[in-house]
Amino acid sequence: MPAVEQDRHPVQPASGRTKDKSTAVEIIESIVIAVLLAALIRMFILAPFYIPSGSMIPTLLEGDRIIVSKITYRFRAPQRGDIVVFKYPRDPSRDYVKRLIGLGGETVALKNNRLYINGELVPENYLPSGLRFSDYGPVRVPEGHYLMLGDNRNVSEDSRYWGPLPEKNVIGKALMIYWPLNRIRLLN
């Protein structure tokens, strides 16, 4: 059997780093890349939000945590019925979540606990049965704006109080509840 010559000088990486140091550098690089990717995803694609009030009961409960898509509305316009997270028009440092009810150019009215858009009755199957709320409108939604209402109409500070929401305030579409675990589900 031929003898295998053993190298008397161990091979070192070209950079002169030892194996232990290169492993540490790789770990640090991996962590930095992961943090950067997470930051980019949160800034431009998906973001978590906390629900602090009962204005969207029964759809969203106080304490729910939701995932919001920040890119959905880059590919399609917001639609009636979407649950939308947005910058509160009176204080843009605060985020609100409400349901999109009226689109720009539409006339919205609440009469006898029912929603009317351009004089036509619009069913709201997401509302709790038997919910009673005050009449409102008719109000014409300006182009480039949305009329936003909470599902829990009696305790919701919404467009009835602060007016139509400018398009520029929209952050994204609520996709799912991810916490608490017993409430995990997709939002329609």
Secondary structure, DSSP 4 states (H G I P E B T S, - for coil): -PPPPPPSS----TT---HHHHHHHHHHHHHHHHHHHHHHHHHHTEEEEE--SSTTTTTS-TT-EEEEESSHHHHS---TT-EEEEE-TT-TTSEEEEEEEEETT-EEEEETTEEEETTEEE--TTSPTT-----EEEEEPPTTEEEEE-SSGGG---HHHH-PEEGGGEEEEEEEEEESGGG-EE--
